[in-house]
Amino acid sequence: MMHYLWDTFLYHPLINLLAFLVSVIPGGDLGIAVVILTILVRILLYPLTQKSIEGQAKMNLLAPEIAKIKESGVSKEEQARMTFDLYKKHKTNPFSGCLLVLVQMPVILALYFVFSKGIEIDSNLLYSFVPSPETLNTMFLGLINISDKSLVLAQLAGLSQYFQAHYMPKAPTPKAGATDFAASFQKSLQMQMKYFFPVFIFILLYTDFLGVSLSGAVALYWITNNVFAIGQQIYADKKHKLELAVVK
């Protein structure tokens, strides 16, 4: 059942859209089709990702007030009530970001699988009204063969991953001597995402790490996805600079 839903509503529509784009792009440049399809999907998911970004920003700005509540010495029940009132006042749902990410993940994963398997488009998967591309040119802009691994694209993917993590909403820095496990864990996770994950992405895209061989098409998808995310985060930071009143 899950496999049927995956193919019917995610994988097959995306592979058909990729085939359509290749068929209408001059020269059948698969790389340009990968970039366009990635951007189209990111635009489709924009409302969800934007709400997730804004929700995380609000939570980070509210962190000092939540810390004050925890340090107030009141009972756990009173802390919970005060925290709930704080969220209600600023119209913030602490779980909305996680839920929105979960909604997006199947689409992002389906897009990834399209590019990891879509170097040769299977005509049997195409809808009757979608023409099978006459030409499938894997030389992106006539410069880089995305059917094989690319050192340049792997490096750009790792670099874009670093900047994508750099522009993510930052967790508040725990006070000296503080034992807030959640804040410390989030801070540690962000450090790993910024410094370790980009290196891991480069290794994954340029080597056969753990027997996984990924083409330059996946690297190009990763770069496009990250650049879009970086632009969206910068836009959100400028447009939604939140100044919250100090809760007494």
Secondary structure, DSSP 8 states (H G I E B T S, - for coil): -HHHHHIIIIIHHHHHHHHHHHHHSGGGBHHHHHHHHHHHHHHHTHHHHHHHHHHHHHHHHHHHHHHHHHTT---HHHHHHHHHHHHHHTT--TTHHHHHHHHHHHHHHHHHHHHHHTTS--GGGS-TTS---S--B-EETTTEETTS--HHHHHHHHHHHHHHHHTS-------TT---HHHHHHHHHHHHHHHHHHHHHHHHHHS-GGG----HHHHHHHHHHHHHHHHHHHHHHHHT--------
